Amino acid sequence: MSMNAAGSRLKQGGGVIDRYREFLPVSNSTPIVSLGEGNTPLVYSAKLSARIGRGCEVFVKNEGVNPTGSFKDRGMTVAVSKAIERGARTLICASTGNTSASAAAYAARAGIECTVILPAGKIASGKLLQAFVHGAKIIAIDGNFDDALRIVRKLGQRESLVIVNSINPDRIAGQKTAAFEIADLLGDAPDFHLLPLGNAGNLTAYWAGYREYQGNGRSKRLPAMFGFQAAGAAPIFHDKIIERPETIASAIRIGNPASWRQARAAIDQSKGVVDLVTDEQIIEAQIWLAQHEGIFVEPASAAAIAGLFKCCNAKDAAYSFQKIPEESRIVCTVTGHGLKDPDALTARMGKITSVAANEEDVLRALGL
Ligand code: F0G
């Protein structure tokens, strides 16, 4: 087979723009910059379903298996394709890590420059390495994500720089495709959708996607949207800006989300809730999911699972699953891969001591 034939065949199995072109702001003349993002697994979890009981089904949408390991790639393929169409030469973004990793990779793929503005010392090591290896210019600031985004908004006024944060509507447009995939697979939207809430773009995008699909007759239901913030970084829950957000889930360490108003509206319109989960609950959920379902997610992603557990157990939860109808369908989105943030867990692993390289010593170490 010639390279061209192989190339075009691969292209047919392309990313979210190929699959959902009619719902996205692209035309035939838009040059598509894709790494084959999307089409991520929607994993049925018998164990999570059992925790809720009453015939409910729980699915985990595993966005960590996207090309750069997070859901950001869905929005980035659209944002970068549109940026190239408009003749952009340099992308810029603020990030807690995943947006910068994705922007850097898609810029490399497109052959353009990328500058990332990051809170110094607060980016998970895997994500920082991604920005480095893809050749982004990395600027660390003595401030948090909110400070970085404020600076990026200003710099983006220059014509030479295209902002690829979710304040760019092309990002939200691409991220809607996750809702399309779920509705396509289940045959309809779920009854409840749970996800972590940081800068609030993703919840906004899912809600837009579900509404658009319903408007087009592709689905009938609309889910109740549940957003979970880390207890130390919960501006939407408390309805006030958090000046110094803190959480082990560094991806959602955000005190003044850009899509605050839109996410609040989505939660209210869908009759959903916003709630918070502690760092302990986040890590417990992260380890639970890894050990019971074989899905390793980063701490921010585990907020969705911690939120599900909170709804199941706690009397103080903003929503109790005692209230959910029997046989409801629940989807939890886990947003990023666990390998991005090894430091969050290595302290727990402790030291592994070696034994002599023979069968007897190994058997003794195993207690056999
Ligand atoms: N989960 C992960 C793994 C994230 O990286 C983010 C956001 C979120 C959840 C929250 O999504 O912001 O749309 O509400 N990360 C951004 C970044 C802020 O810079 O990578 P959101």
Boltz pocket constraint, residues with backbone or C-beta under 6 A from the ligand:
constraints:
  - pocket:
      binder: B
      contacts: [[A, 70], [A, 72], [A, 94], [A, 95], [A, 96], [A, 97], [A, 98], [A, 99], [A, 100], [A, 166], [A, 196], [A, 197], [A, 198], [A, 199], [A, 200], [A, 201], [A, 202], [A, 203], [A, 251], [A, 252], [A, 298], [A, 300], [A, 301], [A, 335], [A, 336]]
      max_distance: 6.0
